[in-house]
Amino acid sequence: MKIRDVKGRGEALFSLVLVLFSAAAFWLSYGISGFGGLTTAGVFPMLASAAMLVSASVLLTEALRKRSPDGDTENSTKERGSGKVFSRDLVIVVAMVSVYVAVMPYLGFVVSSALFLFAAFFYLWRKGVLASLAITALSITVIYVVFRLGFQVVLPGGTWLRGIF
């Protein structure tokens, strides 16, 4: 696999945003319970956000080391305009995630997650309705069994379907 050595448009800025977000997540996760021991409530969020921070820092370092495209300077970038930074698929998936977050309080975790997964699989995977339904059903079943039955986590139920899930 050949590693790309040319900086993508917006790559350094996006990496910086990831670093800032990861640092904020680490700070907030530390605020849960500090670091009083390996079994405190904030340990897992701290580990996850620390991994995010390290990964984002590596991405930022790599982005800053890459060379700009041939003949690309700061002035020519400004003259060219913003160009295409976001793909259509990215914008659509971000919209799907936004709708998913918005409907979860009403439909609950299981139903909203199933609808989101189906829409995402159908749109991104493009294998057809039956394949998307099958992988969605499998995913939701595994999530439900692991978290609800295995770890006995109460999954959010939603106000419209109260008592069903």
Secondary structure as GFF3:
##gff-version 3
##sequence-region A 1 165
A	DSSP	alpha_helix	11	33	.	.	.	ID=ss1
A	DSSP	alpha_helix	43	65	.	.	.	ID=ss2
A	DSSP	alpha_helix	74	80	.	.	.	ID=ss3
A	DSSP	alpha_helix	88	107	.	.	.	ID=ss4
A	DSSP	alpha_helix	109	120	.	.	.	ID=ss5
A	DSSP	pi_helix	121	125	.	.	.	ID=ss6
A	DSSP	alpha_helix	129	143	.	.	.	ID=ss7
A	DSSP	pi_helix	144	150	.	.	.	ID=ss8
###
